[in-house]
Amino acid sequence: MTIMISLEIPGRGKLEIKYAAFDVNGTLAVDGRLVDGIRTPFRKLRDKLEVYLLTADTHGKQKDIDQLLSTQATIIQRGEEAEQKAAFVNNLGSQHVAAIGQGANDAQMLDKAAIGICVLSKEGTALETLLNADILVPDILSGLALLENPLRLVASLRK
């Protein structure tokens, strides 16, 4: 069974999203702690897409987050983090990726992805990342809700 979100966005064409690539710190977690209420919508998303977490593990708590989300994050080496995240998205096939992040090292990843979702975060949101995104959401739960209810993406992104 192929898992995917298929969308026809007027003025943008057909998108077949197969993967979701998430930044962790600032996006799924704040100060190294998973955002409250994220576990259930995150698990539901895994029924629709292959999900990847990309992190430099700034707070050293990724193993705990992986356990809570039943995932295995890809640890990005410190230095040239933006390039590593963008390369990861390219390797998946960027035309099939929804990328979600908020930090400066997420800007290229959001730019490369078919859909780039920028999250306003308590840790801040980099202007560069906002400008490289297709859509801005007030928090990660809203970002997950977009992927759970993809017609919201059509409503926001149609031209």
Steps between C-alpha positions, in 0.01 A plus 500: 500500500639838398453769758470849363312827499392593148398861438399707202580862582365749244786703356753255638403164356481151640709407803559150628645530848654176626734628771498747787836632622494672837750711684486404867623775735279805474251314282392174666672578829576811702808503721545130427148405613232375266217752447189403700230325300723402209519123540153405371497722186860400425412131515195556276722671245715187480193322354513742203869574447848370568625729775859610562645704785816700434691646793840602628367394845580839650357410841627141506151356550428349160500142630216593737308670217555199272362272769190716553428520126615145412748642249870493420621853422777574254770686690641788297865580564568844640625740238332540162174376651288686243679331212466158663126542551452624142703205368284259702184645341660482154595136557140413588381669180417858595191509277340245739596663831318722747767660721421662834736721697573843645872551552749657262642156428156395368472771232658301216303188592170690481605663174587165336185317614180484297327655802699700756320566828650755738401480866489796737687376803564598861867460408451755220456474126776599261396758242695317229299185571171688492591650162587155359175340617179452306286545806533625859319338791469631858622174658594143421156364581359723225770373265410139575131587449582629148643162411211318667251716307685573174213693341610780735823514301301533179293782650812690609730436204272524196560794269 
